[in-house]
Amino acid sequence: MRFGFLLLPIALAATPSVADDREDFDRAVDRVRPLVEAARSVPGAPPALAFIAVRKDAPPVVLVDGVADVRSGAKVDGDTPFYIASMTKAYMGLLAAELDRKGVLKLDSTVADHWPDLRIPGTDLRAITLRNLLTHHLLFENSPLSFRTAYADEVAAADYPALLASHSTLRKPGFSYSNLGYLIYGAILEKETGRHWRDWLGETIFKPLGLRHTSPRGSDFPVVTAAHQWTVTGWQALSMKRDPLMHAAGGLVTSPKDMARWLQAHLEEKGLPRPSYRSAHNVTSHAPNISEGERCDGYALGWSRCTAHGITYLTHGGGYTGFRSVMMIAPEEGVGLALLTNSDSMTGALSGKLHDAFIRALSDPAYAPDPVAFAADYAAQVKEQAKNRASREEKDVADAKWQGWAWKPDPDMLARYAGRYRSPALGDMMLRAEGETLVAELGAYSMRLVPAAENVFAGIYNPAEKRAVVLFDPATQSLSWNDKTFVKQQP
């Protein structure tokens, strides 16, 4: 497959230092573009991929190829929105910096300042600032809130205090990445201003930066990329995430061209006052992590600070069922990069490898990777991942917990399990009989329950993920799933 340049770099009159920077940038693009193109021929390569490279004060390079949805065959282009999952945090971080600058919502205010009546046993909420929330320094976690917002339903801002008070658990001090801090910030913003975080982003960030194909609602566009997972039988396509599940920690779609504008805005510090960018980029959290040659040591407002191949940059990735993405900016070099895809399974870490290759090419003029070898290595990793998944599937099917899959209930027996089950933490789960299985729905979350043994079902959210154990207790008229108990409600 061939990529089309949507926007091309052009020659600029420059001082020697600027010319050197341009040469490094052009070399990196020239080295990585053939790798991108070669990877497109590998079975299991994402149905759509966007490669975005930007340089300060110069036209960006935007390469886009593939289809938004394998079912329709709709082609992607520079204006097609991709879901970017946790990369949303950097947009919220910049919003928080700008609202702090304006005095709308101060980053040094505490959770206790905004919810004075909230009590979480063992936690001093006066010691947790909004900046702590956005740099992943909380003293507690709340798995029901994190699960519901990502998979089941939108939790109203007014309901946060009760959920936090009832279902939070303590954790050790220090950095611990999660969605929770951004969810809480969004709820506090709405409480204090009467306006949803989505509206604040639109007015404060998207408009001044000219992001016309970026939104917290996929429904704003006629075509958005669907989610995809590569399976032993080919592609499985899943619909785009529903609008209510687009939350403050992972709730944006953006197009390749808009991603280029976003990265350049950070490099050029345009569209918003410079202090807001500086605040968003300021690392205040110690967050050590080392992986595959990348060393990360801190976290700003929605950005990790990392170093690889002698270059320090700010970066953030995004992942969700059927999507993977990553972006970075290197302010000292005046360059940025993003990779957007609509697949998350058996990807062979493609985005990470291309990201690393670009950074290495920036710093090493001698680096000249072989596209054929790169594609072969990528194909081998996808094949190995497929083999591992098949092995994992085989082991799971044979696991003793399923008791040989010997139970075959008739429709009347299955119907006895149907009904409404309630969990104080997660809400109502609806069960209905459908053929030889049950279907469980928890808001937007749906899974098929396959009978294994009497009162034991295997919960399947999608074929690419491990089965969950769902146990029924006839004596208490309840079911247990993911360490949560749901009690059957009377009609």
Stockholm file with secondary structure:
# STOCKHOLM 1.0

chainA/1-491         MRFGFLLLPIALAATPSVADDREDFDRAVDRVRPLVEAARSVPGAPPALAFIAVRKDAPPVVLVDGVADVRSGAKVDGDTPFYIASMTKAYMGLLAAELDRKGVLKLDSTVADHWPDLRIPGTDLRAITLRNLLTHHLLFENSPLSFRTAYADEVAAADYPALLASHSTLRKPGFSYSNLGYLIYGAILEKETGRHWRDWLGETIFKPLGLRHTSPRGSDFPVVTAAHQWTVTGWQALSMKRDPLMHAAGGLVTSPKDMARWLQAHLEEKGLPRPSYRSAHNVTSHAPNISEGERCDGYALGWSRCTAHGITYLTHGGGYTGFRSVMMIAPEEGVGLALLTNSDSMTGALSGKLHDAFIRALSDPAYAPDPVAFAADYAAQVKEQAKNRASREEKDVADAKWQGWAWKPDPDMLARYAGRYRSPALGDMMLRAEGETLVAELGAYSMRLVPAAENVFAGIYNPAEKRAVVLFDPATQSLSWNDKTFVKQQP
#=GR chainA/1-491 SS CCCEESSCCCCCCCCHHHHHHHHHHHHHHHHHHHHHHHHTTSTTCCSEEEEEEEETTSCCEEEEEEEEETTTTEECCTTCCEECGGGHHHHHHHHHHHHHHHTSSCTTCBHHHHCTTCCCTTCCGGGCBHHHHHTTCCSEECHHHHHIIIIICCCCGGGHHHHHHHHCEECCSSCCCCSHHHHHHHHHHHHHHSSCHHHHHIIIIIHHHTCTTEESCGGGSSCCCCEEEEETTEEEEECCCCGGGCBTTBCCEECHHHHHHHHHHHHHTCSSCHHHHHHHHCCCEEEEEEETTEEEEEECSSCEEEEETTEEEEEEEEEETTEEEEEEEETTTTEEEEEEESCCSSCTTHHHHHHHHHHHHHHCTTCCCCHHHHHHHHHHHHHHHHHHHHHHHHHHHHCGGGGGGCCCCCHHHHHTTCEEEEETTTEEEEEEEETTEEEEEETTEEEEEEEEETTEEEEESCTTSCCEEEEEETTTTEEEETTEEEEECCC
#=GC SS_cons         CCCEESSCCCCCCCCHHHHHHHHHHHHHHHHHHHHHHHHTTSTTCCSEEEEEEEETTSCCEEEEEEEEETTTTEECCTTCCEECGGGHHHHHHHHHHHHHHHTSSCTTCBHHHHCTTCCCTTCCGGGCBHHHHHTTCCSEECHHHHHIIIIICCCCGGGHHHHHHHHCEECCSSCCCCSHHHHHHHHHHHHHHSSCHHHHHIIIIIHHHTCTTEESCGGGSSCCCCEEEEETTEEEEECCCCGGGCBTTBCCEECHHHHHHHHHHHHHTCSSCHHHHHHHHCCCEEEEEEETTEEEEEECSSCEEEEETTEEEEEEEEEETTEEEEEEEETTTTEEEEEEESCCSSCTTHHHHHHHHHHHHHHCTTCCCCHHHHHHHHHHHHHHHHHHHHHHHHHHHHCGGGGGGCCCCCHHHHHTTCEEEEETTTEEEEEEEETTEEEEEETTEEEEEEEEETTEEEEESCTTSCCEEEEEETTTTEEEETTEEEEECCC
//
